[in-house]
Amino acid sequence: MFYYVLKYVVLGPVLRLLFRPRIEGLENIPTDGAAIVAGNHLSFSDHFLMPAIIKRRITFLAKAEYFTGPGIKGRLTAAFFRSAGQIPVDRSGKDAGQAAIREGLGVLGKGELLGIYPEGTRSHDGRLYKGKVGVAVMAITAQVPVIPCAMVGTFEIQPPGQVVPKIKRVAIRFGEPLDFSRYAGMENQKAAIRAVTDEIMYAILELSGQEYVDEYAAKVKAAEQEAAPPRKFPKLRR
């Protein structure tokens, strides 16, 4: 119940008023039945802007850190994300990917919309990175269409580290549903799930116009941080 109050009364109208999103291809979202909406991830604002303009309820797999913050702020954040239809997924450990897939298949099994960011994390520089194959496993296993989505301009309004977004118009584009029924029964074949994932990422790329990097975002970010020179702090005068 609170999800719809948040969507239609509290947050949704405010987001539409402030950011005046240009929406393209909304008719590609099915009016009923299970489907995956797979998008690029440029900003913290993406979590709210896309669900605000989709008429149906959409459930996202969100990192568990959003639900485990300390203190009052942490509890409020966790309550907000749960109310907004987010499911916490622990991304640490070797079984993290399987846990995310189980949660996602549970949503699809109920005939609902599942939102996922195949890159696995926010882009730290505005480029589009290689997709992780979990989205392909879920699409093939559940035999559901995948609707590619591109957020355009959200990196500029709220890049990593910026708490309050700039008030500027953004665009949200939905592509035609992708049908992967030809891969039925191949969810355990590496070549098949890589091919499906790459097709999804290419569809997102066509919608977003981003520069593409054929590496995982987390790996590139970690390498850049390791290569960065250590910060120098001024010496204290005695």
N, C-alpha and C positions, 0 to 999 in steps of 0.2 A: 504493500500500500504506500509506504513512504517513498518507494522508488518513483511512483507516478506523481506524487506530490512534488518531489524534487525536480522531476523532469518537466512537468507542465505548469507548475505554480511558482516554485522558488527559483531554481537555477536556470532552467531552460529559457524562459523569457528574457532573463537578464543577459545571458550569453548571446542570444539572437540580437538583442538591442545593441550591445556593446560592439560585437565583432561583425555583425551583418554578414554572415557567411554566404558566399556564392555557392549554391548547391547544384551539382550536375550529376545526372544519372540516378537520382533517388528511386526512379521507377525500377531499377535493377534489383532492389531489395525485395525478396519475395514477401507477399502479404501473409503467408503462413508456411509452416513446415520448417524443418531444420536446415540451417545453412551457416557457413562460416564467412565472416567479413574479415578479410586480411588486409591490414594497412601498414603504411610506413609510420615511423614513430619519431617525431621531431621535437616534441615538447610535452611537458607535464599537462598542458592544456588539452592535448589530444584526448585524454581520458574523459573529458566532459563535453567537448565540442561535438564530436561525432555522435555519441549517444543522444545528445540534445536534439538532433535534427532527424534521427531515425524514428519513425512512428512506432515501431515495435520495440519491446524490451530487448536489450542486448546485454549479454553477460560477458565480461572480460576476465581473462586470467591475468592476475596482477601479482607482482612480486611480494613475497611474504613480509618484506621489510615495512611495507605500508601498514601492516597490521600489528606490528610488534614494537612500535615506538614507546619510549618510557614516559611516565608522567601523564598528566591530564591531557596534554597535547596529543600524545601517542594514542590514548584511548579514544579521544574525539576523532582523530584521523581514521582509526580502525573502524569506528562506528559509521563514519561517513562513507567509507569505501564499501562496507558491507551493505549499507542502505542503497548505494548506487549500483548494486548488482555485481560487485567485483568478488572474485574468488581468489583467496591467497594461495600462491604456489611457491614452495620452497625450491629455490634455484641452486642450492648447494648440494654437493654429493652426486654420486654416480647415478642414483635413481631419480634425480630431479626431473629429467625429461619424461620418464614414464609416469611420474605423478601428475604432471601437467596434462599428458595425454589422457589419463584416466578421468581427470576432472572435466576436460573438454568433451570427451565422449559421453560423459554423464549429462552434460547440458544438451548435446545434440540428440541424445536418446529420448529426451523429453519434447523433442520437436521445436526447440528454441533456437534463437540466433546466438552464435558464439563469436565474440570479437577476439582477435589475436594479432599480435605484432610479430611476424616471422623473424625479424632481426634479433629478437630476444631482449633488446634493450634500446634505450633512446639513442639516436644518432648524436654524437658529441660535436659534429662539425657540419651537419646539414646534408651529408651525402647519404646515399642508400647503400646498405651493406648486404652481404650474402645472407640468405635466409636459412634458418634452421629447419630441419626436416619434420618436426613435430606436426606442423600444419598439414603436410602431405599425408602422414600416417593417419591423422584424424579424418581427412577428407576421403581417403580411400576406404578406410575401415567402416565409416558411417555411411559411405556412399551419398554424400551431400555436395551441393554446389559450393564453389568458393567465389565470393564477390570481392574483387580487388578494390581497394580504397586508397586514395591519396589525399593527405593533408598538405595544403599548400599555403605557406606563409606563417605557419605556427612556430617555426624555428626563429623567425625574425621577431615575433612578438614575445617569445619566452624561451630564449636559449638556455642551456644548462647553467644553473647557478643563479638565474634571475627568479626571484620569488614572485613579484607582482608583474603580470604580463602587460605589455604595451597595448593600448587600445587602437587596433588597426584591423582593417578588413582582411579576412582569410577566405580560402576556398576549400571546399570538400567535394571530391570527385569519386563517383562510384562507376566501375566498369561493368561490362556485361558478365553474367555468371559464367564461371569456368566449369566444364563438365569433365570429370576424371573417371567416368564409369568404365572406360576402356582399360583401366588399371585394376579392376576389381580382383581381389585376392592377392595383390602384389604388395601389400603394406609392409612386408618383411624383406623385400628385395631392395637393396641399397640403390641400385641404378634407377629403379622406378621412382622411389620417393625423392631422389635427388632431381630427377627430371621434372616431376610435378612441382617441387619447390621452386626450381628455377623458372618454370613457366609462370608461376604465381608472381614471383619477384619481377619478371619482365613486364607483366601486365601492370604492376604497381609503378614500375619505372616509366612506362609509356604515359601513365596518367599524371605522374608527378613532375617529370622532366628533370629529375635529380641526376647528379653524377653518380655512377655506380662503381662500387669497390667490391671485387670478388674475394673478399676476406670477411671474417666475422667481426662485427663491430667491437665486441668486448676484447678480442685479441689485438686489434689495431690500437684501441685506446690504451690497453695495458703496455704495449710496446712504446707508444709515444710518451707515456708517463715515465717509463724506465729510462728512456733516452733523454728526457728533459734534464737540464742542469740543476743541481741542488739549489734550493733557495738560500740566499745569503741574508743573514740578519745583521743589522748594525750592532756594533759592539757598544755595550753600556759603559758610560763614563763613571768612573769611581770618584 
